Amino acid sequence: VDMPVFFYIDPEFAEDPKLENCTDITLSYTFFEAKPGLNLPIPSYVKQHLA
C-alpha cells in the first residue's frame, strides 16, 4: 500500500527572528482507525493512481 504524506514548511520560517535558534523541525503523522460505515470521498489526485 502506497500512502504518501506531504508536509509544507512555510519558507517565511527561515526569516522569523523568533526561530533563529531553531535548528530542527519534527514532522509526524498518525493513522486512526476508520469508524464503521464512514465513507469519505477519495481525492481526485488519488483516483488518478487507482485507474
N, C-alpha and C positions, 0 to 999 in steps of 0.2 A: 504494500500500500504506500503510495507516494502522497505525503501530506505536507506540502511546503508551508513554511511560516515566514512571513515577511515583517521586518521591523523598519520603521522610519525614524531616523535620528535627525532632528531639525538642525541644519547647518549653523543656525544662529547660536547654538550651544557653544561653539568654539569662540564666539565673540562676547559671551556673557561673563562679566568680571566676577560674578559670584561663583563661577565654575572654574576659575583659573587654576586652582589646585586639584581639580578633579582629573585623575589620570585613567580611571576605569569606569565603564558603564556595564552593569549586569542586565542582560536581557533574559527573560524567561517566558514560558507559556505553560498552561495547564490544560489537560483534556478532562472533560467532565462526562459522565455517563448521561446519555440522552434519556429523556423521560419517555416511557412507552406511549405510542400514539402521536408523538410530537413530530410533525413533518415540516421541516424548514425548507424554503426554496434553495435550489442549487444555484450558486452564482454562475453567470454566463461564462466566465473565464475557466471554470471547472468543467462545464458542459462541453467545451471545445475539446478537452483532453479525453472525455469519455466517449466521444463519437468514433 
